[in-house]
Amino acid sequence: MKKVIVASKNPVKINAVKIGFEKMFPEECFVFEGVSVPSGVKDQPVGNHEILTGALRPRITGSGPPA
């Protein structure tokens, strides 16, 4: 079984990833785990700039889980 790490503890986001993986890889079995990753923006970002910054920062800074 393959493990998928989601850079969020938000159950809605984890479920969205789960649905996407199950649709794209119907023959595979996955376990999904959410982890807390600092995004550097408020919990409710305002505007496209904050949203994009919050989405990309864990990947850019390497503060996300190991690949």
TIMI-2910 file (N, C-alpha, C, CB; in pm, 1 decimal, decimal comma, always signed):
<rs>
+----------+----------+----------+----------+----------+----------+----------+----------+----------+----------+----------+----------+------+
!      n_x !      n_y !      n_z !     ca_x !     ca_y !     ca_z !      c_x !      c_y !      c_z !     cb_x !     cb_y !     cb_z ! resn !
+----------+----------+----------+----------+----------+----------+----------+----------+----------+----------+----------+----------+------+
!    +84,1 !   -117,7 !     +0,0 !     +0,0 !     +0,0 !     +0,0 !    +88,7 !   +124,1 !     +0,0 !    -95,7 !     -0,3 !   +121,6 !  Met !
!    +53,8 !   +220,6 !    -82,2 !   +133,1 !   +342,7 !    -93,7 !    +76,3 !   +450,2 !     -3,0 !   +137,1 !   +392,0 !   -239,3 !  Lys !
!   +166,7 !   +531,5 !    +52,0 !   +127,8 !   +637,9 !   +144,1 !   +134,0 !   +771,6 !    +72,0 !   +218,9 !   +639,1 !   +269,4 !  Lys !
!    +27,7 !   +850,6 !    +86,5 !    +20,8 !   +983,9 !    +28,4 !    +19,6 !  +1084,3 !   +143,2 !   -105,6 !  +1000,3 !    -63,7 !  Val !
!   +115,6 !  +1175,4 !   +142,6 !   +123,9 !  +1279,9 !   +243,9 !    +60,0 !  +1405,8 !   +186,2 !   +272,6 !  +1306,2 !   +287,7 !  Ile !
!    -36,5 !  +1460,8 !   +259,0 !   -103,7 !  +1584,3 !   +219,1 !    -54,0 !  +1694,4 !   +312,5 !   -261,6 !  +1569,9 !   +224,8 !  Val !
!     -5,1 !  +1803,9 !   +255,7 !    +52,0 !  +1912,8 !   +335,6 !    -58,3 !  +1998,6 !   +396,3 !   +145,4 !  +1999,7 !   +249,7 !  Ala !
!   -149,1 !  +1933,5 !   +468,6 !   -258,7 !  +2000,3 !   +537,1 !   -323,0 !  +1900,9 !   +632,2 !   -362,9 !  +2056,9 !   +436,1 !  Ser !
!   -372,8 !  +1950,8 !   +743,0 !   -448,6 !  +1868,2 !   +836,3 !   -598,7 !  +1885,3 !   +810,8 !   -413,4 !  +1904,8 !   +982,9 !  Lys !
!   -634,8 !  +1969,4 !   +714,9 !   -774,3 !  +1997,9 !   +682,9 !   -838,6 !  +1873,9 !   +621,4 !   -785,5 !  +2119,2 !   +586,4 !  Asn !
!   -941,5 !  +1817,8 !   +687,5 !  -1002,4 !  +1695,3 !   +635,6 !  -1066,4 !  +1710,8 !   +498,1 !  -1105,4 !  +1646,8 !   +731,7 !  Pro !
!  -1113,8 !  +1830,0 !   +465,2 !  -1171,5 !  +1853,6 !   +332,3 !  -1062,7 !  +1841,6 !   +225,8 !  -1239,1 !  +1993,4 !   +325,3 !  Val !
!   -946,1 !  +1898,0 !   +251,3 !   -835,6 !  +1889,7 !   +155,6 !   -783,7 !  +1746,5 !   +143,1 !   -721,6 !  +1983,4 !   +197,7 !  Lys !
!   -773,1 !  +1677,8 !   +255,2 !   -726,6 !  +1538,6 !   +252,0 !   -824,3 !  +1453,3 !   +171,4 !   -711,2 !  +1482,1 !   +396,1 !  Ile !
!   -953,2 !  +1474,2 !   +193,1 !  -1053,0 !  +1397,2 !   +118,9 !  -1050,0 !  +1429,4 !    -30,7 !  -1192,5 !  +1424,4 !   +175,0 !  Asn !
!  -1026,0 !  +1556,2 !    -65,6 !  -1016,9 !  +1593,9 !   -207,1 !   -899,9 !  +1521,6 !   -274,4 !  -1000,6 !  +1747,2 !   -221,6 !  Ala !
!   -787,3 !  +1513,8 !   -204,7 !   -671,2 !  +1441,8 !   -258,1 !   -705,1 !  +1293,5 !   -272,6 !   -547,0 !  +1460,6 !   -166,0 !  Val !
!   -771,9 !  +1239,1 !   -172,5 !   -811,3 !  +1097,8 !   -175,6 !   -900,9 !  +1068,6 !   -295,9 !   -883,6 !  +1059,4 !    -45,3 !  Lys !
!   -999,2 !  +1152,4 !   -317,9 !  -1090,2 !  +1134,1 !   -431,9 !  -1013,3 !  +1139,8 !   -563,2 !  -1201,3 !  +1241,3 !   -430,8 !  Ile !
!   -923,5 !  +1237,6 !   -575,7 !   -844,3 !  +1251,5 !   -697,5 !   -756,0 !  +1130,0 !   -724,8 !   -758,6 !  +1375,2 !   -688,6 !  Gly !
!   -687,7 !  +1082,6 !   -621,2 !   -601,8 !   +965,1 !   -638,8 !   -682,2 !   +841,2 !   -675,0 !   -521,7 !   +939,1 !   -512,2 !  Phe !
!   -797,4 !   +824,2 !   -609,3 !   -879,2 !   +706,4 !   -637,7 !   -936,0 !   +709,1 !   -779,6 !   -992,9 !   +696,3 !   -536,9 !  Glu !
!   -963,7 !   +828,3 !   -831,9 !  -1013,3 !   +838,8 !   -970,1 !   -900,9 !   +816,1 !  -1071,2 !  -1077,8 !   +976,8 !   -993,7 !  Lys !
!   -782,9 !   +867,3 !  -1041,9 !   -671,4 !   +855,8 !  -1135,6 !   -603,9 !   +718,5 !  -1130,9 !   -569,2 !   +963,4 !  -1106,6 !  Met !
!   -606,0 !   +655,0 !  -1014,9 !   -538,1 !   +526,6 !   -997,1 !   -634,0 !   +425,2 !   -933,5 !   -410,7 !   +543,6 !   -909,4 !  Phe !
!   -739,6 !   +386,3 !  -1006,3 !   -843,3 !   +300,3 !   -946,1 !   -795,3 !   +162,0 !   -903,7 !   -955,4 !   +283,8 !  -1042,5 !  Pro !
!   -686,1 !   +115,4 !   -958,5 !   -635,8 !    -18,5 !   -925,5 !   -538,3 !    -17,1 !   -807,7 !   -567,8 !    -79,4 !  -1046,9 !  Glu !
!   -499,5 !   +100,7 !   -762,0 !   -400,4 !   +112,9 !   -654,5 !   -468,4 !   +132,9 !   -519,7 !   -304,4 !   +229,4 !   -682,8 !  Glu !
!   -398,9 !    +94,1 !   -413,7 !   -446,3 !   +117,5 !   -277,8 !   -354,4 !   +219,9 !   -210,9 !   -451,0 !    -15,8 !   -195,9 !  Cys !
!   -414,5 !   +317,6 !   -146,1 !   -338,8 !   +424,6 !    -82,1 !   -386,4 !   +443,7 !    +61,5 !   -352,5 !   +556,1 !   -161,4 !  Phe !
!   -296,7 !   +495,0 !   +143,2 !   -331,7 !   +545,4 !   +274,7 !   -293,4 !   +693,8 !   +273,2 !   -258,3 !   +464,7 !   +391,7 !  Val !
!   -378,0 !   +777,6 !   +329,9 !   -358,1 !   +922,1 !   +323,7 !   -331,6 !   +976,6 !   +462,9 !   -480,3 !   +991,7 !   +260,8 !  Phe !
!   -230,6 !  +1064,8 !   +471,1 !   -195,3 !  +1126,0 !   +598,9 !   -178,8 !  +1276,0 !   +580,6 !    -66,1 !  +1063,5 !   +656,4 !  Glu !
!   -245,5 !  +1352,2 !   +664,4 !   -230,5 !  +1496,8 !   +662,6 !   -125,5 !  +1539,9 !   +762,8 !   -363,7 !  +1565,5 !   +692,2 !  Gly !
!    -40,3 !  +1631,8 !   +723,7 !    +62,0 !  +1685,2 !   +813,4 !    +53,1 !  +1837,0 !   +814,8 !   +203,9 !  +1638,9 !   +770,3 !  Val !
!    +87,5 !  +1894,8 !   +926,4 !    +86,4 !  +2039,7 !   +941,0 !   +215,0 !  +2097,1 !   +882,9 !    +70,2 !  +2080,4 !  +1089,8 !  Ser !
!   +199,3 !  +2191,8 !   +792,3 !   +313,8 !  +2254,4 !   +726,8 !   +293,4 !  +2405,4 !   +730,9 !   +330,7 !  +2203,2 !   +579,2 !  Val !
!   +390,5 !  +2483,0 !   +780,3 !   +373,5 !  +2628,4 !   +784,5 !   +367,1 !  +2687,8 !   +643,6 !   +488,1 !  +2693,1 !   +863,5 !  Pro !
!   +265,1 !  +2770,3 !   +621,3 !   +248,7 !  +2829,7 !   +488,7 !   +298,3 !  +2973,9 !   +483,2 !   +103,1 !  +2824,3 !   +447,2 !  Ser !
!   +310,5 !  +3037,1 !   +599,8 !   +356,3 !  +3175,5 !   +602,5 !   +247,2 !  +3277,1 !   +575,8 !   +464,6 !  +3193,8 !   +503,3 !  Gly !
!   +123,7 !  +3233,3 !   +565,0 !    +11,8 !  +3325,7 !   +545,2 !    -95,8 !  +3296,8 !   +650,0 !    -46,8 !  +3313,1 !   +400,5 !  Val !
!   -193,6 !  +3388,5 !   +660,6 !   -303,7 !  +3372,1 !   +755,6 !   -383,2 !  +3245,4 !   +725,1 !   -396,3 !  +3494,9 !   +752,4 !  Lys !
!   -459,6 !  +3199,0 !   +824,6 !   -544,4 !  +3081,1 !   +804,7 !   -644,7 !  +3102,9 !   +691,9 !   -618,4 !  +3046,4 !   +934,0 !  Asp !
!   -693,9 !  +3224,3 !   +678,1 !   -786,1 !  +3259,2 !   +569,4 !   -718,4 !  +3364,7 !   +482,0 !   -924,1 !  +3311,8 !   +625,4 !  Gln !
!   -634,8 !  +3323,9 !   +386,5 !   -564,0 !  +3421,6 !   +302,6 !   -661,9 !  +3503,9 !   +218,2 !   -463,0 !  +3349,7 !   +210,8 !  Pro !
!   -624,5 !  +3628,1 !   +193,4 !   -706,4 !  +3718,7 !   +113,4 !   -629,4 !  +3754,4 !    -12,9 !   -744,5 !  +3847,0 !   +193,9 !  Val !
!   -691,0 !  +3736,2 !   -127,2 !   -629,6 !  +3773,7 !   -253,8 !   -545,1 !  +3663,7 !   -313,3 !   -546,3 !  +3895,6 !   -235,8 !  Gly !
!   -527,1 !  +3674,6 !   -443,2 !   -452,6 !  +3572,5 !   -517,5 !   -307,6 !  +3560,2 !   -472,7 !   -456,8 !  +3603,4 !   -664,9 !  Asn !
!   -245,1 !  +3673,0 !   -438,2 !   -103,9 !  +3668,7 !   -398,6 !    -85,5 !  +3584,7 !   -272,4 !    -49,8 !  +3811,4 !   -375,6 !  His !
!   -168,1 !  +3609,4 !   -169,4 !   -156,0 !  +3532,0 !    -45,5 !   -188,8 !  +3384,5 !    -68,8 !   -248,4 !  +3589,7 !    +62,7 !  Glu !
!   -289,7 !  +3357,8 !   -150,6 !   -327,9 !  +3219,4 !   -178,4 !   -213,3 !  +3146,1 !   -247,2 !   -455,3 !  +3214,2 !   -265,8 !  Ile !
!   -155,2 !  +3207,8 !   -348,4 !    -44,7 !  +3145,4 !   -421,0 !    +77,7 !  +3128,4 !   -330,9 !     -8,2 !  +3229,1 !   -544,5 !  Leu !
!   +107,3 !  +3230,6 !   -250,2 !   +220,0 !  +3221,7 !   -156,9 !   +200,6 !  +3106,3 !    -60,1 !   +236,8 !  +3353,1 !    -79,4 !  Thr !
!    +80,2 !  +3095,5 !     -3,0 !    +51,7 !  +2988,9 !    +91,8 !    +57,6 !  +2851,3 !    +28,8 !    -82,7 !  +3009,9 !   +153,2 !  Gly !
!    +20,1 !  +2842,8 !    -97,6 !    +20,8 !  +2713,7 !   -166,4 !   +162,2 !  +2669,3 !   -203,9 !    -65,6 !  +2720,9 !   -291,3 !  Ala !
!   +246,8 !  +2763,7 !   -240,7 !   +380,1 !  +2728,7 !   -291,2 !   +490,5 !  +2728,5 !   -186,1 !   +417,6 !  +2822,9 !   -399,1 !  Leu !
!   +476,7 !  +2804,6 !    -80,6 !   +586,0 !  +2820,8 !    +16,3 !   +638,9 !  +2688,8 !    +71,0 !   +539,9 !  +2906,3 !   +130,8 !  Arg !
!   +555,2 !  +2592,7 !   +113,9 !   +615,0 !  +2468,3 !   +166,0 !   +704,3 !  +2397,6 !    +64,9 !   +506,0 !  +2373,5 !   +210,1 !  Pro !
!   +671,2 !  +2405,6 !    -63,0 !   +754,8 !  +2340,6 !   -165,3 !   +881,3 !  +2419,6 !   -189,4 !   +677,7 !  +2324,5 !   -296,7 !  Arg !
!   +872,0 !  +2551,7 !   -190,4 !   +987,7 !  +2635,8 !   -220,8 !  +1088,7 !  +2633,0 !   -107,0 !   +943,5 !  +2779,7 !   -248,3 !  Ile !
!  +1041,1 !  +2641,6 !    +16,9 !  +1131,3 !  +2649,0 !   +131,1 !  +1180,8 !  +2513,4 !   +177,4 !  +1063,6 !  +2718,0 !   +244,6 !  Thr !
!  +1118,7 !  +2409,2 !   +125,7 !  +1158,5 !  +2276,1 !   +168,8 !  +1102,8 !  +2240,5 !   +305,7 !  +1308,3 !  +2265,5 !   +170,6 !  Gly !
!  +1003,5 !  +2318,0 !   +353,7 !   +947,3 !  +2289,0 !   +485,4 !   +840,7 !  +2181,8 !   +478,9 !   +889,6 !  +2414,3 !   +546,7 !  Ser !
!   +814,0 !  +2133,5 !   +358,0 !   +715,8 !  +2026,6 !   +344,4 !   +779,3 !  +1893,1 !   +379,2 !   +658,0 !  +2023,1 !   +201,9 !  Gly !
!   +697,6 !  +1789,5 !   +379,1 !   +750,4 !  +1656,6 !   +409,9 !   +848,8 !  +1609,5 !   +303,3 !   +636,2 !  +1556,0 !   +423,2 !  Pro !
!   +940,5 !  +1522,2 !   +337,5 !  +1038,5 !  +1474,4 !   +238,5 !   +969,7 !  +1403,4 !   +123,1 !  +1140,1 !  +1380,2 !   +304,4 !  Pro !
!  +1026,3 !  +1416,6 !     +6,0 !   +968,7 !  +1353,5 !   -113,6 !  +1003,9 !  +1207,2 !   -119,1 !  +1017,0 !  +1423,1 !   -240,6 !  Ala !
+----------+----------+----------+----------+----------+----------+----------+----------+----------+----------+----------+----------+------+
</rs>
